[in-house]
Amino acid sequence: MSISLPLVFVLGVVAWAAIKFLGIRLWVAVVIALFGFWLSQTFLAPAIESGTRSGVDVINGTND
C-alpha cells in the first residue's frame, strides 16, 4: 500500500509538533518560513529543489 502526502503537509506537521512539543515559539517558525520564501528567490533555489527531490526519491526508493 502506498500513501502519497504533499511535502508541505509533512513539513507543516513537523512545524506544529515543534511548536507544541519542543516549545518553539510561533514567531521563530514564522521567521524560518519567511527565510524559506526569500531563499527561494535566490540562485540557490534550483540546488535546494534538486536536493529535496533526491532526498524524497531516496526515501521513497524510486530511481528515475
C-alpha positions in Angstrom: 0.0 0.0 0.0 1.3 3.4 -0.9 0.4 6.7 0.7 1.1 10.0 -1.1 1.4 13.1 1.1 2.5 16.6 -0.1 5.8 17.6 1.3 4.3 20.9 2.5 1.8 18.9 4.6 4.6 16.9 6.2 6.6 20.0 7.0 3.5 21.6 8.4 3.0 18.7 10.8 6.7 18.9 11.8 6.4 22.6 12.5 3.2 22.1 14.5 4.9 19.4 16.5 7.9 21.6 17.2 5.7 24.4 18.4 3.6 22.1 20.5 6.1 19.7 22.0 9.5 21.3 21.7 8.4 24.7 22.9 9.5 26.6 19.7 7.9 30.0 19.7 5.4 30.8 16.9 7.4 33.8 15.8 10.5 31.7 15.3 8.5 29.3 13.0 7.3 32.4 11.0 10.8 33.7 10.6 12.0 30.3 9.4 9.1 30.2 6.9 9.9 33.7 5.6 13.5 32.8 5.3 12.4 29.9 3.0 10.4 32.2 0.8 13.3 34.6 0.5 15.7 31.8 -0.2 13.5 30.5 -3.0 14.2 33.7 -4.9 18.0 33.3 -4.9 20.4 31.4 -7.1 20.4 28.6 -4.6 16.7 27.6 -5.3 17.5 25.1 -8.1 20.1 23.3 -5.9 17.7 23.2 -3.0 14.9 21.8 -5.1 17.2 19.2 -6.7 18.5 18.1 -3.3 15.0 17.9 -1.9 13.8 15.8 -4.8 16.8 13.5 -4.5 16.1 13.0 -0.8 12.5 12.3 -1.3 13.4 9.8 -4.1 15.9 8.1 -1.7 13.2 7.8 1.0 10.6 6.5 -1.5 13.0 4.1 -3.1 12.4 5.4 -6.6 15.2 5.7 -9.2 14.2 7.5 -12.4 
